[in-house]
């Protein structure tokens, strides 16, 4: 949910609560004011009646005064009743029973006692609530609309620098030597945020360039002396003047150099993948690539007498072609290396997945650690334990999922993409 939308919802809920509370307070306040006004007018009429009796010595005519009804009745027991003010239900002019406020007080004229009654029909609570609710609904709707539009407009303009910063961060590319272009703003929080982002991205770019230069230099500087050691060791192995014991030592040096060279290349490859140096992408035909890989590994396949069952469909995927080649090379080589004599390999390529299964002995390591670095599926001496780590790193780069399973002496690695 966007920030502006969430803010608008909060304002809407708060406004509704405030209007509901305000409407309730307004209702009770208005009712008290109206009832107080009615009571005040009743007593004002009583004073007028008392003044008229005192001045004329007779009762005023029983006629309504505005909407107040004045009535007189003789007191038969000749005992004046006490003055009382109460709310009761009386019949109105239409014959319907309605709430009234009634004031009863005694009046004496020419020695005779009378009971005076001043009554006023009260406004029904339902009518009052309905009127208030209707008025507040209209007022609430108008105010909510105005507040929402004003909040949206102000928020949009106030948060514009923030969204501009987000857009710049989305376009930020480590492979391009361009600094993040952030606008100058007069809001302190956004200004501090932009300054920290400039510092952070600048430091990231510098570290990235340093690491990139290191991997490139290491690839050249380390591989060169390793190649020299390997070539010199080959020459010494082929020499007839070296005793058998020393040739064995030289052979060990040669094999260790080869292993070190593979290890160096694998670690440098992992570093490049992690640093996203393979940023170029294009459409890769995975079926053609799998067929090409099987041709490349046909000598190894024939040596172990492995049966290949290729169920690959014609699938294209957009990714870096070099990484696609490395991914397939590693999983196919892994299936061949850890297979058994006369074993089998089943390759299945579908629209959203690639599965490779091979016969083989049970793992000597935990399946949960199989994709970690330097974890070997067997004690094979020619493996450096980084092949599946590279596969996992490539899958993470493109947000593919990769899983391993083992059942009935069949190892299965499955790669799934969206």
Helices and strands as residue ranges (DSSP letters): H 3-56, E 69-74, E 84-91, E 97-109, E 112-121, H 125-158, H 160-171, H 188-238, H 244-274, E 282-285, H 286-296, H 298-303, E 307-310, E 316-319, H 321-337, E 344-349, E 353-359, G 367-369, H 387-397, E 401-407, E 410-416
